[in-house]
Amino acid sequence: MVETNFPTEVPGFKQAADDFRLSLIPLVEKTFRAFADYLKLDDPDYFIKRHRALLKDPTIKSHNLIRTNYYFPLSLNEDAFSDESGYYQRLGAHIDLGSITFLFQDECGGLEAKLPDAVWIDVKPIKNSIIFNGGLMLEVWSSGNLPAAIHRVAARNETSTCVRQSVGLFVMPDAATEMHTIVSRKPNWNPPFSYSEGTTHYEMFNKAVSYMRDKEK
């Protein structure tokens, strides 16, 4: 991203964003090689080769992003919204649409993850820790063996009145990367989003975002 795309109100913003991204590159590469080893792929750099925009060549088209979420204090009676079960949330349940996500959160709390048995658990703040989420692309590549993490930010009495802020690196494959499985399918696996073999990540991402925006209307 060029300098003019960054806000000028905060001096050094672009440099801080670049430093944050570059500091995580070694961890991204190690994580991808670890998953390639776990899935017993012949090429240990299979995933790395499909994320050149982040790791090698930023001129390649991709949806890679750094995002910070700022949550204002809430009144549960007025500001929070609830899902179909009536559970109050600051951010609704969802999965990330990329490959992997590295998330840093403050001490406010409220982040929850959904286990395979449908039980929600707290992802409590731990000092100097990084939260890792697998995304949709990783789930598709692994044929459901590495599922995307369903997560949300809950609004409870102890967490709703504090300001919450998080910052994450959302690692996306190169835009032209095709969606297809590369290992044996996990029994009874159903992808969280319908897709056609050969659909590019760019096409899937735009379609999924449009669907979610229409759902919110």
Secondary structure as UniProt FT lines:
FT   HELIX           3..5
FT   TURN            11..12
FT   HELIX           13..38
FT   TURN            39..40
FT   TURN            44..47
FT   HELIX           48..50
FT   HELIX           52..55
FT   TURN            58..59
FT   STRAND          65..71
FT   TURN            76..79
FT   STRAND          81..82
FT   TURN            84..85
FT   STRAND          88..94
FT   STRAND          100..105
FT   STRAND          111..114
FT   TURN            116..117
FT   STRAND          120..122
FT   TURN            127..128
FT   STRAND          131..134
FT   HELIX           136..141
FT   TURN            142..144
FT   STRAND          151..154
FT   HELIX           157..160
FT   STRAND          164..171
FT   TURN            175..176
FT   TURN            187..188
FT   TURN            197..198
FT   HELIX           201..216
//
